[in-house]
Amino acid sequence: MTGSFSLGDVSFHANPLIDRAIKLSLPFGLAALLLLALYLTHSYQEFLILAGLLFVYAVPPAGKETVIPVGIGLGVPWWLIAACTVTIDLCFSLFVAFNLDLTLKIPVLGPFIGKFMTGGRAFLNNRPWLERLSTVGLIIFVIVPFQGSGGMNSTILGRVMGFSARRAVGCVLLGSFISSYAIALGADAVIALFREDLKLGLGAIGLIVLAIVVLWFLWKRYTASLDHKGCT
């Protein structure tokens, strides 16, 4: 991995203006189609709930681990809220992958992304083993439900790692699909237990928290050992 990339590695048309129009219309058009489909297939009240959840998800710091359980608790089917978050991640990923040069010129957002890219490059330079994970590493980054691992930042990190736009978007789409549906299935099961018995629900949450803590501890030890080997 060289950490370099070309902003023009995807082209839809020889005319630059038409090419840019296509690159901008794809993510915004997909988002508009999602909202239109939700509006046509649900009552107005249900549509407002879904649109509100998607707006909250699109604006940090809310993530899948927050929006999906809330949505299910409000009566949204688990598969639907998962599909919606995957679509939003894809929209952000497409926008950044195809329009990173334009995104860097946006006031406030552009300088933030520039700093993120610089920090991401420094982070990867200090952890060469992480960059060697390549595609799998970026997919794992998307799957882990922490702030900053959404469609936009994950795509930027993929571009910093030298991925083509298509490869970065593919990793984000797969990672988002796995994480969204895993969280949705888990949240649906836990909420069902709560509705059946409060103690069962609390017990399930306790086990999930314990599992997350143990996995995080093991992951930190593993990455620390790799960092140490990389330094030596």
RODO-2510 file (C-alpha; in nm, 4 decimals, decimal comma):
residues 232
     n   res          X          Y          Z
     1     m     0,0000     0,0000     0,0000
     2     t     0,1329     0,3388    -0,0906
     3     g    -0,1362     0,5461     0,0740
     4     s    -0,1836     0,7483    -0,2438
     5     f    -0,4858     0,7590    -0,4693
     6     s    -0,6243     0,9299    -0,7721
     7     l    -0,9333     1,1443    -0,7365
     8     g    -1,0184     1,0650    -1,0976
     9     d    -1,0121     0,6851    -1,0806
    10     v    -1,3841     0,6707    -1,1657
    11     s    -1,5304     0,8395    -1,4705
    12     f    -1,8852     0,8097    -1,6061
    13     h    -1,8607     1,0516    -1,8987
    14     a    -1,5925     1,2229    -2,1048
    15     n    -1,7521     1,5637    -2,0449
    16     p    -1,6333     1,6860    -1,7000
    17     l    -1,9588     1,8681    -1,6246
    18     i    -2,1748     1,5681    -1,7116
    19     d    -1,9403     1,3395    -1,5221
    20     r    -1,9658     1,5593    -1,2120
    21     a    -2,3436     1,5780    -1,2438
    22     i    -2,3650     1,1982    -1,2487
    23     k    -2,1318     1,1647    -0,9507
    24     l    -2,3411     1,4095    -0,7510
    25     s    -2,6772     1,2718    -0,8592
    26     l    -2,6032     0,9097    -0,7660
    27     p    -2,5859     0,9538    -0,3849
    28     f    -2,8537     1,2234    -0,3668
    29     g    -3,0784     1,0326    -0,6070
    30     l    -3,0448     0,7146    -0,4033
    31     a    -3,1367     0,9023    -0,0838
    32     a    -3,4366     1,0606    -0,2580
    33     l    -3,5537     0,7208    -0,3857
    34     l    -3,5299     0,5790    -0,0333
    35     l    -3,7427     0,8587     0,1109
    36     l    -3,9926     0,8305    -0,1755
    37     a    -4,0247     0,4544    -0,1240
    38     l    -4,0816     0,5015     0,2495
    39     y    -4,3382     0,7750     0,1840
    40     l    -4,5339     0,5625    -0,0638
    41     t    -4,5333     0,2436     0,1452
    42     h    -4,6035     0,3802     0,4941
    43     s    -4,8518     0,6046     0,6669
    44     y    -4,7515     0,9685     0,7056
    45     q    -4,6824     0,9225     1,0776
    46     e    -4,4639     0,6165     1,0135
    47     f    -4,2824     0,8036     0,7387
    48     l    -4,2067     1,0934     0,9724
    49     i    -4,0656     0,8515     1,2305
    50     l    -3,8427     0,6829     0,9727
    51     a    -3,7320     1,0119     0,8174
    52     g    -3,6491     1,1488     1,1623
    53     l    -3,4443     0,8414     1,2500
    54     l    -3,2514     0,8644     0,9244
    55     f    -3,1841     1,2349     0,9809
    56     v    -3,0517     1,1610     1,3300
    57     y    -2,8348     0,8827     1,1875
    58     a    -2,6961     1,1090     0,9173
    59     v    -2,5919     1,3738     1,1714
    60     p    -2,3204     1,2667     1,4213
    61     p    -2,2823     1,1488     1,6891
    62     a    -2,5738     0,9028     1,6606
    63     g    -2,4798     0,5655     1,5112
    64     k    -2,6364     0,2315     1,4246
    65     e    -2,6111     0,1135     1,7839
    66     t    -2,8463     0,3982     1,8820
    67     v    -3,0775     0,4530     1,5846
    68     i    -3,1570     0,0882     1,5124
    69     p    -3,2721    -0,0108     1,8645
    70     v    -3,4718     0,3126     1,8970
    71     g    -3,6364     0,2468     1,5633
    72     i    -3,7290    -0,1082     1,6586
    73     g    -3,8603     0,0150     1,9932
    74     l    -4,0840     0,2594     1,8042
    75     g    -4,2279    -0,0247     1,5995
    76     v    -4,0130    -0,0168     1,2856
    77     p    -3,9430    -0,3712     1,1560
    78     w    -3,5838    -0,4756     1,2243
    79     w    -3,5106    -0,5554     0,8603
    80     l    -3,6418    -0,2178     0,7432
    81     i    -3,4411     0,0010     0,9788
    82     a    -3,1316    -0,2069     0,8958
    83     a    -3,1900    -0,1619     0,5232
    84     c    -3,2322     0,2126     0,5742
    85     t    -2,9029     0,2539     0,7611
    86     v    -2,7210     0,0499     0,4963
    87     t    -2,8643     0,2755     0,2271
    88     i    -2,7623     0,5931     0,4108
    89     d    -2,4091     0,4564     0,4573
    90     l    -2,3988     0,3789     0,0859
    91     c    -2,5140     0,7326    -0,0016
    92     f    -2,2393     0,8912     0,2085
    93     s    -1,9827     0,6468     0,0740
    94     l    -2,0746     0,7177    -0,2885
    95     f    -2,0673     1,0937    -0,2334
    96     v    -1,7213     1,0896    -0,0767
    97     a    -1,5747     0,8257    -0,3092
    98     f    -1,6826     1,0084    -0,6253
    99     n    -1,6580     1,3677    -0,5012
   100     l    -1,3735     1,3773    -0,2503
   101     d    -1,2056     1,6643    -0,4329
   102     l    -1,5280     1,8656    -0,4137
   103     t    -1,5917     1,7640    -0,0535
   104     l    -1,2527     1,9014     0,0516
   105     k    -1,3629     2,2462    -0,0722
   106     i    -1,6779     2,2596     0,1428
   107     p    -1,6386     2,5158     0,4269
   108     v    -1,5961     2,3601     0,7727
   109     l    -1,6444     2,0048     0,6414
   110     g    -1,3518     2,0233     0,4004
   111     p    -1,0862     2,1225     0,6578
   112     f    -1,2259     1,8595     0,8982
   113     i    -1,1939     1,5877     0,6347
   114     g    -0,8447     1,7093     0,5485
   115     k    -0,7384     1,6758     0,9115
   116     f    -0,9022     1,3326     0,9295
   117     m    -0,7058     1,2205     0,6231
   118     t    -0,3789     1,3498     0,7678
   119     g    -0,4491     1,1869     1,1035
   120     g    -0,5555     0,8640     0,9370
   121     r    -0,2341     0,8504     0,7360
   122     a    -0,0244     0,9068     1,0492
   123     f    -0,2259     0,6435     1,2367
   124     l    -0,1677     0,3881     0,9602
   125     n     0,2027     0,4737     0,9369
   126     n     0,2412     0,3913     1,3053
   127     r     0,0459     0,0673     1,2611
   128     p     0,1610    -0,0954     0,9369
   129     w    -0,0011    -0,4249     1,0384
   130     l    -0,3428    -0,2542     1,0230
   131     e    -0,2836    -0,1398     0,6671
   132     r    -0,1723    -0,4908     0,5745
   133     l    -0,5192    -0,6144     0,6703
   134     s    -0,6287    -0,4244     0,3606
   135     t    -0,9866    -0,4994     0,2568
   136     v    -1,0671    -0,7062     0,5645
   137     g    -0,9347    -0,4320     0,7904
   138     l    -1,1592    -0,1659     0,6377
   139     i    -1,4646    -0,3951     0,6537
   140     i    -1,3940    -0,4598     1,0223
   141     f    -1,3594    -0,0836     1,0785
   142     v    -1,7078    -0,0350     0,9311
   143     i    -1,8579    -0,3231     1,1296
   144     v    -1,7361    -0,2016     1,4692
   145     p    -2,0171     0,0317     1,5869
   146     f    -1,8108     0,3244     1,7126
   147     q    -1,8348     0,6917     1,6245
   148     g    -1,6374     0,7665     1,3114
   149     s    -1,6897     0,4288     1,1465
   150     g    -1,9832     0,5360     0,9276
   151     g    -2,0001     0,5508     0,5507
   152     m    -1,8186     0,8838     0,5120
   153     n    -1,5177     0,8351     0,7395
   154     s    -1,4758     0,4706     0,6417
   155     t    -1,4630     0,5634     0,2738
   156     i    -1,2104     0,8388     0,3442
   157     l    -0,9946     0,5922     0,5377
   158     g    -1,0162     0,3475     0,2482
   159     r    -0,9007     0,6178     0,0074
   160     v    -0,6134     0,7060     0,2420
   161     m    -0,5153     0,3371     0,2358
   162     g    -0,4915     0,3588    -0,1418
   163     f    -0,8206     0,1910    -0,2303
   164     s    -0,9979     0,2769    -0,5527
   165     a    -1,3394     0,4389    -0,5186
   166     r    -1,5130     0,1142    -0,6153
   167     r    -1,3167    -0,0912    -0,3642
   168     a    -1,3753     0,1554    -0,0803
   169     v    -1,7496     0,1683    -0,1502
   170     g    -1,7662    -0,2111    -0,1703
   171     c    -1,6001    -0,2475     0,1715
   172     v    -1,8350     0,0087     0,3255
   173     l    -2,1421    -0,1587     0,1755
   174     l    -2,0455    -0,5059     0,2989
   175     g    -1,9403    -0,3850     0,6425
   176     s    -2,2538    -0,1748     0,6835
   177     f    -2,4757    -0,4652     0,5785
   178     i    -2,3165    -0,7005     0,8336
   179     s    -2,3195    -0,4509     1,1206
   180     s    -2,6682    -0,3115     1,0530
   181     y    -2,8412    -0,6476     1,0326
   182     a    -2,6438    -0,7916     1,3254
   183     i    -2,7401    -0,4968     1,5463
   184     a    -3,0999    -0,5089     1,4222
   185     l    -3,1390    -0,8814     1,4913
   186     g    -2,9787    -0,8466     1,8342
   187     a    -3,1843    -0,5417     1,9288
   188     d    -3,5057    -0,7077     1,8104
   189     a    -3,4318    -1,0146     2,0234
   190     v    -3,3462    -0,8096     2,3341
   191     i    -3,6547    -0,5888     2,2990
   192     a    -3,8688    -0,9029     2,2639
   193     l    -3,7178    -1,0354     2,5885
   194     f    -3,7918    -0,7061     2,7633
   195     r    -4,1523    -0,7261     2,6539
   196     e    -4,1737    -1,0808     2,7847
   197     d    -3,9913    -1,0298     3,1128
   198     l    -3,7920    -0,7322     3,2440
   199     k    -3,5365    -0,9587     3,4122
   200     l    -3,4717    -1,1512     3,0921
   201     g    -3,4136    -0,8266     2,9050
   202     l    -3,1749    -0,6910     3,1669
   203     g    -2,9912    -1,0218     3,1751
   204     a    -2,9495    -1,0184     2,7968
   205     i    -2,8126    -0,6623     2,8046
   206     g    -2,5731    -0,7595     3,0810
   207     l    -2,4394    -1,0511     2,8783
   208     i    -2,3995    -0,8328     2,5705
   209     v    -2,2098    -0,5655     2,7661
   210     l    -1,9864    -0,8323     2,9222
   211     a    -1,9139    -0,9848     2,5803
   212     i    -1,8284    -0,6427     2,4350
   213     v    -1,5938    -0,5616     2,7248
   214     v    -1,4156    -0,8973     2,6949
   215     l    -1,3794    -0,8692     2,3164
   216     w    -1,2557    -0,5105     2,3448
   217     f    -0,9995    -0,6106     2,6066
   218     l    -0,8737    -0,9005     2,3912
   219     w    -0,8621    -0,6764     2,0836
   220     k    -0,6628    -0,4091     2,2679
   221     r    -0,4116    -0,6669     2,3852
   222     y    -0,3834    -0,8106     2,0352
   223     t    -0,3346    -0,4718     1,8672
   224     a    -0,0912    -0,3612     2,1372
   225     s     0,1232    -0,6670     2,0702
   226     l     0,1162    -0,5959     1,6948
   227     d     0,2096    -0,2320     1,7555
   228     h     0,5027    -0,3489     1,9672
   229     k     0,6215    -0,5879     1,6960
   230     g     0,5856    -0,3116     1,4370
   231     c     0,8036    -0,0800     1,6448
   232     t     1,0732    -0,3414     1,6911
***
